[in-house]
Amino acid sequence: MNNWPFADPPDTGVFTTQPVLDGARVKDVYHDQDGDWQVLCGTTLATEDARIVHFAHLVEMVPSLASLADLPRGWWAGRCDDPDHDEWHRRPTTLRARVRARLRRS
């Protein structure tokens, strides 16, 4: 991929889920403190749906992810369900805040 915008290489393994790979709208992106990336749709956190794929594959599937190349470690970006609104909202996150958010969704 030409002009790769991320500091991490295109073949970096990224945590995602099968629904994302099947085309579900990405709503949450986490750049963890340890440098890992998670690209999630909010529909499942089931272990059997977990996947690790190359970053480039996800950016090809969801081009707006490229706008998150400068998302600092320890930050979250999210967007709403409406496909007409692709704007990403950003905020710092902690493990505690992430667990609370996931429990509220359940």
PASEBA-1860 file (N, C-alpha, C; in nm, 3 decimals):
! residues 106
1> MNNWPFAD> 0.085/-0.118/0.000/0.000/0.000/0.000/0.089/0.124/0.000 ~ 0.072/0.208/-0.100/0.150/0.331/-0.110/0.102/0.433/-0.008 ~ 0.198/0.514/0.039/0.165/0.621/0.135/0.094/0.568/0.259 ~ 0.145/0.462/0.314/0.087/0.403/0.435/0.092/0.508/0.547 ~ -0.021/0.544/0.608/-0.025/0.655/0.703/0.015/0.621/0.846 ~ 0.017/0.493/0.882/0.041/0.454/1.020/0.189/0.433/1.049 ~ 0.227/0.455/1.175/0.365/0.425/1.217/0.388/0.275/1.218 ~ 0.284/0.198/1.250/0.294/0.052/1.248/0.291/0.004/1.103
9> PPDTGVFT> 0.368/-0.099/1.069/0.370/-0.148/0.931/0.236/-0.209/0.888 ~ 0.213/-0.213/0.757/0.087/-0.267/0.705/0.059/-0.412/0.747 ~ 0.164/-0.489/0.774/0.143/-0.630/0.811/0.129/-0.650/0.962 ~ 0.110/-0.540/1.036/0.086/-0.549/1.180/-0.045/-0.626/1.204 ~ -0.045/-0.719/1.297/-0.166/-0.791/1.332/-0.257/-0.703/1.416 ~ -0.383/-0.696/1.376/-0.483/-0.614/1.444/-0.596/-0.704/1.491 ~ -0.641/-0.682/1.613/-0.754/-0.758/1.667/-0.884/-0.705/1.607 ~ -0.966/-0.795/1.559/-1.096/-0.759/1.506/-1.190/-0.877/1.527
17> TQPVLDGA> -1.306/-0.872/1.463/-1.403/-0.981/1.476/-1.451/-1.025/1.338 ~ -1.507/-1.142/1.333/-1.561/-1.193/1.206/-1.668/-1.101/1.147 ~ -1.759/-1.046/1.229/-1.856/-0.954/1.169/-1.792/-0.835/1.097 ~ -1.683/-0.781/1.151/-1.613/-0.672/1.081/-1.563/-0.722/0.946 ~ -1.504/-0.841/0.944/-1.454/-0.896/0.817/-1.567/-0.928/0.721 ~ -1.687/-0.951/0.775/-1.804/-0.977/0.691/-1.873/-0.849/0.647 ~ -1.820/-0.732/0.689/-1.874/-0.605/0.643/-1.952/-0.524/0.744 ~ -1.959/-0.569/0.871/-2.027/-0.489/0.974/-1.956/-0.355/0.989
25> RVKDVYHD> -2.033/-0.252/1.016/-1.978/-0.117/1.031/-1.885/-0.111/1.153 ~ -1.764/-0.062/1.132/-1.670/-0.043/1.241/-1.714/0.079/1.321 ~ -1.731/0.059/1.453/-1.775/0.169/1.539/-1.672/0.206/1.645 ~ -1.582/0.114/1.678/-1.485/0.139/1.784/-1.345/0.099/1.738 ~ -1.250/0.187/1.762/-1.110/0.158/1.736/-1.032/0.194/1.863 ~ -0.958/0.098/1.913/-0.875/0.120/2.031/-0.728/0.108/1.990 ~ -0.648/0.206/2.033/-0.504/0.194/2.020/-0.454/0.176/2.163 ~ -0.431/0.053/2.200/-0.399/0.017/2.338/-0.265/0.074/2.383
33> QDGDWQVL> -0.249/0.085/2.514/-0.124/0.135/2.573/-0.003/0.056/2.526 ~ -0.021/-0.075/2.503/0.091/-0.159/2.461/0.117/-0.152/2.311 ~ 0.039/-0.071/2.239/0.059/-0.054/2.096/-0.034/-0.137/2.010 ~ -0.106/-0.231/2.071/-0.201/-0.312/1.993/-0.316/-0.224/1.943 ~ -0.375/-0.266/1.832/-0.494/-0.202/1.776/-0.609/-0.301/1.781 ~ -0.729/-0.248/1.808/-0.852/-0.326/1.803/-0.950/-0.250/1.715 ~ -1.008/-0.318/1.619/-1.106/-0.258/1.527/-1.234/-0.341/1.543 ~ -1.336/-0.278/1.603/-1.454/-0.353/1.646/-1.584/-0.289/1.595
41> CGTTLATE> -1.687/-0.371/1.588/-1.817/-0.324/1.539/-1.921/-0.311/1.650 ~ -1.891/-0.361/1.768/-1.984/-0.351/1.879/-2.091/-0.459/1.881 ~ -2.082/-0.557/1.792/-2.185/-0.660/1.789/-2.146/-0.785/1.866 ~ -2.016/-0.808/1.885/-1.973/-0.930/1.953/-1.835/-0.911/2.014 ~ -1.815/-0.975/2.126/-1.682/-0.988/2.186/-1.656/-1.135/2.216 ~ -1.733/-1.221/2.153/-1.720/-1.365/2.175/-1.585/-1.413/2.123 ~ -1.522/-1.497/2.201/-1.391/-1.550/2.165/-1.392/-1.617/2.029 ~ -1.499/-1.689/1.999/-1.504/-1.760/1.870/-1.514/-1.666/1.750
49> DARIVHFA> -1.548/-1.540/1.773/-1.555/-1.442/1.664/-1.426/-1.361/1.650 ~ -1.334/-1.377/1.742/-1.210/-1.298/1.740/-1.121/-1.340/1.623 ~ -1.059/-1.240/1.562/-0.967/-1.263/1.450/-0.849/-1.167/1.463 ~ -0.736/-1.204/1.407/-0.622/-1.115/1.393/-0.590/-1.109/1.245 ~ -0.590/-0.988/1.191/-0.565/-0.969/1.048/-0.464/-0.857/1.029 ~ -0.405/-0.851/0.909/-0.311/-0.743/0.878/-0.384/-0.610/0.877 ~ -0.317/-0.510/0.931/-0.371/-0.375/0.937/-0.413/-0.327/0.798 ~ -0.329/-0.354/0.698/-0.358/-0.308/0.562/-0.490/-0.363/0.510
57> HLVEMVPS> -0.524/-0.484/0.546/-0.650/-0.543/0.501/-0.769/-0.464/0.557 ~ -0.762/-0.428/0.684/-0.871/-0.352/0.745/-0.881/-0.211/0.687 ~ -0.767/-0.147/0.663/-0.769/-0.012/0.607/-0.823/-0.016/0.465 ~ -0.793/-0.122/0.393/-0.850/-0.137/0.258/-1.002/-0.155/0.266 ~ -1.049/-0.230/0.364/-1.192/-0.252/0.381/-1.265/-0.126/0.431 ~ -1.198/-0.053/0.520/-1.258/0.065/0.585/-1.160/0.182/0.569 ~ -1.162/0.249/0.454/-1.064/0.355/0.427/-1.060/0.467/0.531 ~ -1.171/0.493/0.600/-1.170/0.602/0.698/-1.079/0.571/0.817
65> LASLADLP> -1.038/0.446/0.832/-0.943/0.413/0.940/-0.812/0.490/0.922 ~ -0.776/0.522/0.800/-0.652/0.596/0.775/-0.650/0.729/0.848 ~ -0.767/0.787/0.872/-0.772/0.915/0.944/-0.736/0.900/1.091 ~ -0.723/0.776/1.137/-0.689/0.750/1.278/-0.541/0.717/1.295 ~ -0.462/0.740/1.193/-0.320/0.706/1.198/-0.247/0.776/1.313 ~ -0.296/0.892/1.353/-0.232/0.967/1.462/-0.298/0.943/1.598 ~ -0.386/0.841/1.607/-0.451/0.810/1.735/-0.344/0.764/1.835 ~ -0.326/0.837/1.944/-0.220/0.799/2.038/-0.250/0.667/2.109
73> RGWWAGRC> -0.146/0.606/2.161/-0.163/0.488/2.245/-0.249/0.527/2.365 ~ -0.339/0.435/2.403/-0.425/0.461/2.516/-0.548/0.543/2.481 ~ -0.578/0.555/2.352/-0.694/0.633/2.308/-0.792/0.544/2.233 ~ -0.917/0.590/2.230/-1.028/0.525/2.161/-1.082/0.623/2.059 ~ -1.131/0.570/1.948/-1.206/0.649/1.850/-1.333/0.572/1.819 ~ -1.442/0.645/1.808/-1.569/0.580/1.780/-1.654/0.665/1.687 ~ -1.750/0.600/1.627/-1.846/0.670/1.542/-1.982/0.604/1.558 ~ -2.085/0.674/1.515/-2.222/0.626/1.535/-2.259/0.520/1.431
81> DDPDHDEW> -2.380/0.469/1.445/-2.430/0.365/1.354/-2.467/0.419/1.216 ~ -2.492/0.547/1.205/-2.541/0.607/1.080/-2.430/0.611/0.975 ~ -2.445/0.536/0.865/-2.340/0.533/0.763/-2.321/0.667/0.692 ~ -2.415/0.761/0.709/-2.398/0.894/0.649/-2.307/0.983/0.732 ~ -2.269/0.937/0.851/-2.182/1.014/0.940/-2.057/0.932/0.969 ~ -1.950/0.962/0.898/-1.825/0.888/0.914/-1.727/0.955/1.009 ~ -1.768/1.063/1.074/-1.678/1.135/1.162/-1.640/1.049/1.283 ~ -1.511/1.046/1.311/-1.460/0.973/1.427/-1.447/1.068/1.545
89> HRRPTTLR> -1.491/1.024/1.662/-1.475/1.099/1.786/-1.367/1.030/1.867 ~ -1.280/1.109/1.929/-1.165/1.053/2.000/-1.165/1.092/2.146 ~ -1.111/1.001/2.227/-1.090/1.033/2.368/-0.990/0.934/2.427 ~ -0.920/0.978/2.531/-0.832/0.884/2.600/-0.916/0.779/2.671 ~ -0.860/0.664/2.689/-0.934/0.557/2.755/-0.845/0.485/2.854 ~ -0.910/0.418/2.944/-0.841/0.333/3.039/-0.907/0.196/3.033 ~ -0.842/0.099/3.085/-0.900/-0.036/3.088/-1.033/-0.033/3.164 ~ -1.036/0.038/3.272/-1.158/0.045/3.353/-1.274/0.105/3.272
97> ARVRARLR> -1.247/0.212/3.197/-1.351/0.274/3.116/-1.398/0.180/3.006 ~ -1.306/0.104/2.947/-1.344/0.011/2.841/-1.433/-0.100/2.894 ~ -1.401/-0.154/3.010/-1.482/-0.261/3.069/-1.622/-0.209/3.098 ~ -1.632/-0.089/3.156/-1.764/-0.031/3.184/-1.845/-0.013/3.056 ~ -1.781/0.037/2.951/-1.852/0.058/2.824/-1.902/-0.074/2.766 ~ -1.821/-0.178/2.773/-1.861/-0.308/2.720/-1.975/-0.368/2.802 ~ -1.971/-0.351/2.933/-2.078/-0.403/3.017/-2.209/-0.332/2.989 ~ -2.204/-0.202/2.961/-2.326/-0.126/2.931/-2.389/-0.176/2.801
105> RS> -2.308/-0.221/2.708/-2.360/-0.270/2.579/-2.427/-0.405/2.593 ~ -2.386/-0.482/2.691/-2.437/-0.619/2.706/-2.581/-0.622/2.750
END
